[in-house]
Amino acid sequence: MKVIDVRDAAQCEAMVAETVGHFGRLVVLINNHAASIASPSLDLSPNGWPAVVAMSLHGPSFASRAA
């Protein structure tokens, strides 16, 4: 298993390309990831909220676009 940062569109593209290279095609993509920060939202740092948004919204978009 390989770990990628779904906030990075290039890593999502590489993930799909590697999958297609290994299996010959991509049949299904399950966008099952989201941010989980053990802190009340009001206590998030200035970098925390954008990270949550990027993982929860940008990640599925980048992975779907790559697929």
C-alpha positions as CSV (number, residue, x, y, z in Angstrom):
1,M,0.0,0.0,0.0
2,K,1.2,3.5,-0.9
3,V,0.3,6.6,1.1
4,I,-0.4,9.8,-0.8
5,D,-1.5,13.3,0.1
6,V,-4.9,13.8,-1.6
7,R,-4.4,17.5,-1.3
8,D,-1.9,17.3,-4.0
9,A,-3.4,16.8,-7.5
10,A,-0.1,15.5,-8.9
11,Q,0.0,12.7,-6.3
12,C,-3.6,11.7,-7.1
13,E,-2.7,11.6,-10.8
14,A,0.4,9.5,-10.1
15,M,-1.7,7.1,-7.9
16,V,-4.2,6.5,-10.8
17,A,-1.4,6.1,-13.3
18,E,0.4,3.6,-11.1
19,T,-2.9,1.7,-10.6
20,V,-3.6,1.5,-14.3
21,G,0.1,0.5,-15.0
22,H,-0.2,-2.3,-12.5
23,F,-3.7,-3.6,-13.2
24,G,-4.2,-2.4,-16.7
25,R,-7.3,-0.3,-15.9
26,L,-9.1,1.4,-13.1
27,V,-12.6,0.0,-12.5
28,V,-13.8,1.8,-9.4
29,L,-12.7,4.8,-7.4
30,I,-14.0,5.1,-3.8
31,N,-13.4,8.6,-2.4
32,N,-13.4,7.6,1.2
33,H,-11.1,10.0,2.9
34,A,-11.6,13.1,5.0
35,A,-9.8,15.1,7.6
36,S,-10.1,14.1,11.2
37,I,-8.5,16.6,13.7
38,A,-9.1,15.9,17.4
39,S,-9.9,19.5,18.3
40,P,-13.0,21.7,18.4
41,S,-13.2,23.7,15.2
42,L,-12.9,27.0,17.1
43,D,-9.5,25.8,18.5
44,L,-8.0,24.9,15.1
45,S,-4.9,26.8,14.1
46,P,-4.9,29.1,11.1
47,N,-3.5,26.2,9.1
48,G,-5.8,23.6,10.5
49,W,-9.1,24.7,8.8
50,P,-7.6,24.9,5.3
51,A,-6.1,21.5,5.8
52,V,-9.5,20.0,6.7
53,V,-11.1,21.7,3.7
54,A,-8.4,20.6,1.3
55,M,-8.6,16.9,2.4
56,S,-12.4,16.8,2.5
57,L,-13.2,18.8,-0.6
58,H,-10.1,19.0,-2.8
59,G,-9.0,15.5,-2.3
60,P,-12.1,13.8,-3.8
61,S,-12.1,16.3,-6.6
62,F,-8.5,15.6,-7.5
63,A,-8.8,11.9,-7.2
64,S,-12.0,11.8,-9.4
65,R,-10.4,14.1,-12.0
66,A,-7.3,11.8,-12.2
67,A,-9.5,8.8,-12.5
